[in-house]
């Protein structure tokens, strides 16, 4: 259970008592087993907040609140990764320079533009959905997004030669982690499809997986692999891709 507590502490802003962490870092391999459940926890909490708000507020306001809840529950960790990745790739600099730009804590123009565009698109897509479909999107997206992090870490090398904590997760990520995570996502999406007609969650999730898998080749081509920042970008793009797929499939 120390690995679960460590995964919650690493991926969310939820308070985790120090005694649950056991005083030492859990194995990355064991932590990765909990990526999908922790993503599901984030999604359920964000969807619960949005659902409660929808009892008294218009859906368009609740859509904005849902996007903010997803950012707040993850501490903006993956949104920052998206912005850093955009700065690095957008610079069109050589590999070493691009990696240096991505390490800079300051956000450049490309990062700000990318972050604003993704947040705006998420809000616009959610606001245009039926509330029931929007709640499904908010609940499922973080789970699939964390699983796609593991898929990308398994399929691509770590770009930074110094290794470090990020490199440890890349080394630890195995096909078994991917299979477990994707299976859990399929079970969740199948349950949604069984309970709610017309959502097509499984098909939307498959579409998101294919789109983000294709995108994941770009950092490897330009940077020689992925970093913690590009993994964060993977998470944000997976959420957006799932939102878009659910909206397209739900369109009459």
GISUL-V133862 format. One record per pair of residues at least 12 apart in sequence whose ideal C-beta (glycine too) atoms are under 8 Angstrom apart, sorted by the first residue. I is the first residue (numbers start at 1). J is the second residue. D is the distance in Angstrom with one decimal. If there is no record, write none. Layout:
BEGIN
i->I j->J d->D
i->I j->J d->D
END
This chain:
BEGIN
i->1 j->20 d->7.2
i->2 j->20 d->6.9
i->2 j->21 d->6.3
i->2 j->22 d->4.4
i->2 j->26 d->5.0
i->3 j->26 d->4.3
i->3 j->27 d->6.7
i->3 j->30 d->3.7
i->3 j->31 d->5.0
i->3 j->33 d->6.7
i->3 j->34 d->6.0
i->4 j->34 d->4.9
i->4 j->37 d->7.5
i->4 j->38 d->7.7
i->5 j->17 d->7.9
i->5 j->20 d->3.8
i->5 j->21 d->5.4
i->5 j->22 d->7.9
i->5 j->26 d->7.7
i->6 j->21 d->6.0
i->6 j->25 d->6.9
i->6 j->26 d->3.9
i->6 j->31 d->5.3
i->7 j->26 d->7.8
i->7 j->31 d->4.7
i->7 j->32 d->8.0
i->7 j->34 d->4.0
i->7 j->35 d->6.6
i->7 j->38 d->4.9
i->8 j->34 d->7.8
i->8 j->38 d->5.7
i->8 j->41 d->7.3
i->9 j->21 d->6.6
i->10 j->31 d->6.9
i->11 j->35 d->7.4
i->11 j->38 d->5.0
i->11 j->39 d->7.5
i->11 j->42 d->7.3
i->11 j->74 d->6.6
i->11 j->77 d->7.5
i->11 j->146 d->6.8
i->12 j->38 d->6.7
i->12 j->41 d->7.3
i->12 j->42 d->6.0
i->12 j->73 d->5.6
i->12 j->74 d->6.2
i->12 j->75 d->7.1
i->13 j->72 d->6.7
i->13 j->73 d->6.1
i->13 j->74 d->7.1
i->13 j->75 d->4.5
i->14 j->41 d->8.0
i->14 j->73 d->7.3
i->27 j->172 d->7.3
i->28 j->168 d->5.0
i->28 j->169 d->4.9
i->28 j->171 d->7.6
i->28 j->172 d->3.8
i->29 j->172 d->4.1
i->29 j->174 d->7.4
i->29 j->177 d->7.8
i->31 j->169 d->7.9
i->31 j->172 d->7.9
i->32 j->150 d->5.7
i->32 j->169 d->6.9
i->32 j->172 d->6.0
i->32 j->173 d->5.9
i->32 j->177 d->4.7
i->33 j->177 d->6.6
i->33 j->180 d->6.7
i->35 j->146 d->4.3
i->35 j->147 d->6.4
i->35 j->149 d->6.6
i->35 j->150 d->5.5
i->35 j->177 d->7.4
i->35 j->181 d->6.1
i->36 j->143 d->5.6
i->36 j->146 d->6.1
i->36 j->147 d->5.1
i->36 j->180 d->7.1
i->36 j->181 d->4.2
i->36 j->184 d->4.5
i->36 j->185 d->6.5
i->37 j->184 d->7.3
i->38 j->146 d->6.5
i->39 j->142 d->4.4
i->39 j->143 d->3.8
i->39 j->144 d->7.3
i->39 j->145 d->6.2
i->39 j->146 d->3.5
i->39 j->147 d->6.9
i->40 j->139 d->7.8
i->40 j->142 d->7.3
i->40 j->143 d->4.4
i->40 j->184 d->7.6
i->40 j->188 d->6.8
i->42 j->70 d->7.0
i->42 j->73 d->4.9
i->42 j->74 d->6.4
i->42 j->142 d->4.1
i->42 j->143 d->7.8
i->43 j->138 d->6.2
i->43 j->139 d->4.3
i->43 j->140 d->6.1
i->43 j->141 d->6.3
i->43 j->142 d->4.1
i->43 j->143 d->5.4
i->44 j->139 d->5.8
i->45 j->69 d->7.3
i->45 j->73 d->5.9
i->46 j->66 d->5.9
i->46 j->69 d->4.0
i->46 j->70 d->5.0
i->46 j->73 d->5.9
i->46 j->138 d->5.1
i->46 j->139 d->7.4
i->46 j->142 d->7.1
i->47 j->66 d->7.3
i->47 j->135 d->5.0
i->47 j->136 d->7.9
i->47 j->138 d->4.5
i->47 j->139 d->4.0
i->49 j->65 d->6.7
i->49 j->66 d->7.4
i->49 j->69 d->4.8
i->50 j->62 d->5.1
i->50 j->63 d->7.7
i->50 j->65 d->5.8
i->50 j->66 d->4.0
i->50 j->69 d->6.6
i->50 j->134 d->7.4
i->50 j->135 d->6.2
i->50 j->138 d->5.7
i->51 j->135 d->5.8
i->53 j->65 d->5.2
i->54 j->131 d->5.8
i->54 j->135 d->7.9
i->59 j->127 d->7.0
i->59 j->131 d->5.0
i->59 j->134 d->7.1
i->60 j->127 d->4.7
i->62 j->131 d->7.3
i->62 j->134 d->7.7
i->63 j->123 d->5.7
i->63 j->126 d->3.8
i->63 j->127 d->4.1
i->63 j->129 d->7.7
i->63 j->134 d->6.1
i->64 j->123 d->5.4
i->64 j->127 d->7.5
i->66 j->126 d->6.0
i->66 j->134 d->6.9
i->66 j->135 d->8.0
i->66 j->138 d->4.6
i->67 j->119 d->6.2
i->67 j->122 d->4.9
i->67 j->123 d->5.1
i->67 j->126 d->6.7
i->69 j->138 d->7.7
i->70 j->122 d->8.0
i->70 j->138 d->6.9
i->70 j->141 d->7.5
i->70 j->142 d->6.4
i->70 j->239 d->7.1
i->71 j->119 d->7.7
i->73 j->142 d->7.9
i->74 j->142 d->7.5
i->77 j->232 d->6.2
i->78 j->145 d->7.5
i->78 j->231 d->7.9
i->78 j->232 d->3.8
i->78 j->233 d->7.4
i->78 j->235 d->4.0
i->78 j->236 d->5.2
i->79 j->115 d->5.8
i->79 j->118 d->7.5
i->79 j->119 d->7.6
i->79 j->232 d->7.3
i->79 j->236 d->6.0
i->80 j->229 d->7.7
i->80 j->232 d->6.5
i->81 j->228 d->6.5
i->81 j->229 d->4.2
i->81 j->230 d->6.9
i->81 j->231 d->6.5
i->81 j->232 d->1.9
i->81 j->233 d->5.2
i->81 j->235 d->7.4
i->81 j->236 d->7.4
i->82 j->111 d->7.7
i->82 j->114 d->5.9
i->82 j->115 d->6.2
i->82 j->118 d->6.3
i->82 j->229 d->7.9
i->82 j->232 d->5.9
i->82 j->233 d->4.2
i->82 j->236 d->4.4
i->82 j->237 d->7.3
i->83 j->107 d->5.1
i->83 j->111 d->3.3
i->83 j->112 d->6.8
i->83 j->114 d->6.0
i->83 j->115 d->4.6
i->84 j->101 d->8.0
i->84 j->102 d->4.6
i->84 j->103 d->7.9
i->84 j->104 d->7.8
i->84 j->107 d->7.5
i->84 j->111 d->6.2
i->84 j->229 d->4.1
i->84 j->232 d->7.7
i->85 j->102 d->6.5
i->85 j->114 d->7.8
i->85 j->219 d->7.0
i->85 j->229 d->4.9
i->85 j->230 d->5.0
i->85 j->232 d->7.3
i->85 j->233 d->4.1
i->86 j->110 d->4.5
i->86 j->111 d->4.8
i->86 j->113 d->7.2
i->86 j->114 d->3.6
i->86 j->115 d->7.6
i->86 j->233 d->7.5
i->87 j->101 d->5.4
i->87 j->102 d->6.4
i->87 j->104 d->7.5
i->87 j->107 d->6.7
i->87 j->108 d->4.3
i->87 j->110 d->5.0
i->87 j->111 d->4.3
i->88 j->101 d->4.8
i->88 j->102 d->3.8
i->88 j->223 d->7.2
i->88 j->229 d->7.2
i->89 j->110 d->7.8
i->89 j->218 d->7.1
i->89 j->219 d->7.0
i->89 j->222 d->6.0
i->89 j->223 d->7.8
i->90 j->108 d->7.7
i->90 j->110 d->3.2
i->90 j->111 d->7.8
i->90 j->114 d->7.7
i->91 j->108 d->7.8
i->91 j->110 d->7.1
i->95 j->159 d->7.9
i->95 j->222 d->7.0
i->95 j->223 d->5.7
i->95 j->224 d->5.8
i->98 j->222 d->6.8
i->98 j->223 d->6.1
i->99 j->159 d->6.5
i->99 j->160 d->6.5
i->99 j->223 d->6.3
i->99 j->227 d->7.1
i->102 j->227 d->6.5
i->102 j->229 d->5.0
i->118 j->236 d->5.6
i->118 j->237 d->7.6
i->118 j->240 d->5.7
i->121 j->240 d->5.9
i->121 j->243 d->7.7
i->121 j->244 d->7.7
i->122 j->239 d->6.9
i->122 j->240 d->5.8
i->122 j->243 d->5.9
i->125 j->137 d->7.9
i->125 j->240 d->7.7
i->125 j->243 d->4.5
i->125 j->244 d->5.9
i->125 j->247 d->5.0
i->126 j->138 d->7.3
i->126 j->243 d->6.4
i->128 j->247 d->6.4
i->129 j->246 d->7.1
i->129 j->247 d->5.7
i->129 j->250 d->6.6
i->130 j->250 d->6.9
i->132 j->196 d->6.4
i->132 j->199 d->7.8
i->133 j->199 d->5.9
i->133 j->246 d->5.9
i->133 j->247 d->7.6
i->133 j->250 d->5.0
i->136 j->192 d->5.5
i->136 j->196 d->6.6
i->136 j->199 d->5.5
i->136 j->201 d->6.3
i->136 j->246 d->6.9
i->137 j->242 d->6.5
i->137 j->243 d->5.1
i->137 j->246 d->5.0
i->137 j->247 d->8.0
i->140 j->185 d->7.6
i->140 j->188 d->6.2
i->140 j->189 d->6.5
i->140 j->192 d->6.9
i->140 j->201 d->6.2
i->140 j->205 d->7.0
i->140 j->242 d->6.5
i->141 j->238 d->7.1
i->141 j->239 d->4.1
i->141 j->242 d->4.7
i->141 j->243 d->6.5
i->142 j->239 d->6.8
i->143 j->184 d->7.3
i->143 j->185 d->5.8
i->143 j->188 d->6.3
i->144 j->185 d->5.1
i->144 j->205 d->5.6
i->144 j->208 d->6.3
i->144 j->209 d->7.4
i->144 j->238 d->5.7
i->144 j->239 d->7.8
i->144 j->242 d->5.8
i->145 j->234 d->7.5
i->145 j->235 d->4.2
i->145 j->236 d->7.4
i->145 j->238 d->4.0
i->145 j->239 d->4.9
i->145 j->242 d->7.8
i->146 j->181 d->7.4
i->146 j->235 d->6.7
i->147 j->178 d->7.3
i->147 j->181 d->3.5
i->147 j->182 d->5.9
i->147 j->184 d->7.5
i->147 j->185 d->5.5
i->148 j->208 d->7.8
i->148 j->209 d->6.7
i->148 j->212 d->5.3
i->148 j->213 d->8.0
i->148 j->234 d->5.6
i->148 j->235 d->7.0
i->148 j->238 d->4.5
i->149 j->231 d->5.0
i->149 j->234 d->5.7
i->149 j->235 d->5.6
i->150 j->173 d->5.4
i->150 j->177 d->4.9
i->150 j->178 d->5.7
i->150 j->181 d->5.5
i->151 j->178 d->5.0
i->151 j->181 d->7.5
i->151 j->182 d->7.5
i->151 j->209 d->7.7
i->151 j->213 d->7.2
i->152 j->212 d->7.8
i->152 j->216 d->4.8
i->152 j->226 d->5.9
i->152 j->230 d->7.7
i->152 j->231 d->6.2
i->152 j->234 d->5.0
i->153 j->169 d->6.0
i->153 j->170 d->4.9
i->153 j->173 d->3.9
i->153 j->226 d->7.0
i->153 j->231 d->6.5
i->154 j->173 d->4.4
i->154 j->174 d->6.4
i->154 j->175 d->6.2
i->154 j->177 d->6.8
i->154 j->178 d->5.3
i->155 j->213 d->7.8
i->155 j->216 d->6.9
i->156 j->216 d->6.2
i->156 j->219 d->7.5
i->156 j->220 d->5.0
i->156 j->225 d->5.6
i->156 j->226 d->4.8
i->157 j->170 d->7.0
i->157 j->220 d->7.3
i->157 j->224 d->7.2
i->157 j->225 d->3.9
i->157 j->226 d->7.4
i->158 j->170 d->4.1
i->158 j->171 d->7.7
i->158 j->225 d->5.4
i->158 j->226 d->6.7
i->158 j->227 d->7.1
i->159 j->219 d->7.2
i->159 j->220 d->7.9
i->159 j->223 d->4.5
i->159 j->224 d->5.0
i->159 j->225 d->3.5
i->159 j->226 d->5.9
i->159 j->227 d->5.1
i->159 j->230 d->7.7
i->160 j->225 d->8.0
i->160 j->227 d->5.7
i->166 j->227 d->6.3
i->166 j->228 d->4.2
i->166 j->231 d->7.8
i->170 j->226 d->7.5
i->182 j->209 d->7.7
i->185 j->205 d->6.0
i->186 j->202 d->6.6
i->186 j->205 d->7.4
i->188 j->201 d->7.8
i->189 j->201 d->3.8
i->189 j->202 d->4.4
i->189 j->204 d->7.7
i->189 j->205 d->5.0
i->190 j->202 d->5.9
i->198 j->250 d->6.3
i->199 j->246 d->6.8
i->199 j->249 d->7.6
i->199 j->250 d->6.5
i->200 j->246 d->7.4
i->200 j->249 d->4.1
i->200 j->250 d->7.2
i->201 j->246 d->7.1
i->203 j->245 d->7.5
i->203 j->249 d->6.0
i->204 j->242 d->5.9
i->204 j->245 d->3.7
i->204 j->246 d->4.5
i->204 j->248 d->8.0
i->204 j->249 d->5.5
i->205 j->242 d->6.4
i->205 j->245 d->7.6
i->207 j->241 d->7.1
i->207 j->245 d->4.2
i->208 j->238 d->5.7
i->208 j->241 d->3.9
i->208 j->242 d->4.2
i->208 j->245 d->5.4
i->209 j->238 d->8.0
i->211 j->237 d->7.9
i->211 j->241 d->4.7
i->212 j->234 d->6.2
i->212 j->237 d->5.6
i->212 j->238 d->4.9
i->212 j->241 d->5.7
i->215 j->234 d->7.6
i->215 j->237 d->6.0
i->216 j->234 d->6.4
i->219 j->233 d->7.9
END
